[in-house]
């Protein structure tokens, strides 16, 4: 069993100021809490947190991470409340332990279905401190190292998850050493036959290959010396089994055809010497043209930097060479974990170590807004960088549902099934009832409540986010409006037809009515009735086609209703329309200007969609005035007559590009008790910032308060309200 003291020694080497007493307390607490628990291997459970802490110390992460490693399974496996961890070890440790506990729940929840990519993204999305992931990787590494003690079924599942979820995360974070070990271990348990076969064939060549490596190293060292190239280290290695295996599979070749089972790594003193070393190597051996890669000039997206080349050796055997500086090497092996190594010694001293932060900064778009030392902010930015648009939620059974950011329980319901969306009456997030317009958060478990008699409301259109939900709701609304329109069309037509002694019933029964439908561009009687109901077709016009020729004159003499009268009748509209909340069936707020309560408005009778309510400031208003016969008086329902409804209003801000801009704007809006539904930031060509903010506004006065608050934010140059079509 690993000695606790040796962990402390490792921590102290890299973090001389580490709180040794806290480490010791964490160790004792862990021992006490896990007392009596046994691992599958038969050993005391304590071995696991100790080994995890040791891996973390070897990764040179900070003492907080090591303490977290010692405590990471306590909340989940014992009945210790998180508050106890916080009381004993502080907020930071408690926060990390909490993150790890959440991840372990995630694993259970998604066991029913393998959705590797979603789980991976979700895991990254729900963690707000990258150290949680680093500790998790250490945890997984130790579990993989001791996987043989589990039953074969479980072994395979965990190994597969490691390969699908954790190895790619390690890769993304640039931790190639951890990734390599995770992959080789997973390979062993997933494809044991292939693994041992390959291992054996590599072993049988090992002696020969190692001798070969030895020769190459000797030659290289001599050449570098002759040419005055400063090289810190030359190392030769056999390639990892999993990477050989992938190559065999990908290229459908046998192991004898894999041309570089061996690889050489040259660590130099400077970038200049990297290229110098490359020159010497290419002079001595013939390079394979397509295999040269300059990852120094153009780093990989995980900030890996190195020169790669493959050359044909003296005996005709090719081998791969990687050339990089010490610093690049550190980042190549440890990736983001390398960041913590420098964290403490760094203050005040501007050494080459600062360069280690360059890659970190580059990972981050809004670099000025991120303090390098703040790993939480870093994680936020990383997430924005990786998955800005998505949010991941669970069904109660643990299925992961991926939705766009800003999605609501309605979107969730439609994502599960159309019928669930249609019948949705409410929702619970993590067991608590939330409004239907609630913005889903990563990791929410959403339970949709339904009722067989429920149906979508027009109001939903104002806040659903997904095209799927939007289309389904629109379709439903159109259908139900159509049903209403058919009924109204019938009534209007009958009333008008009575005057000419025509009976709709008979006309329908004889097929006469349907026969003339094509003249109106529709196929069926119902369509024509709907058209009358919507006010698209005047009943008199239809009657004229149905009357015997000798009676048409009668019709001309009788005075018919105007379009406006027909539509008003069809929609049951009064002379003056009261615009209620947001669920009027035949009255809707025009998308071009998106008017809100308190604004001057006008109603415009459309063909077929009811009454559009526009703001008088709408850019379309003048062209509406051209048809006065279609205008109808509208007014807002008094606020106390119903629930005040909030409307989404979108404002575009032009701002200076300065650090903290987004935070300040957010605060200004939230500061006056206003919900923000969406916020997007970008830079325009002139280097100014553009922020598009959608918030929930009750009325004009409220909007004025919000704009005043925004104008008072330092660096806001200009702002403008947008119609929702503009977004
Ligand atoms: Mn564990």
Boltz pocket constraint, residues with backbone or C-beta under 6 A from the ligand:
constraints:
  - pocket:
      binder: B
      contacts: [[A, 48], [A, 72], [A, 73], [A, 139]]
      max_distance: 6.0
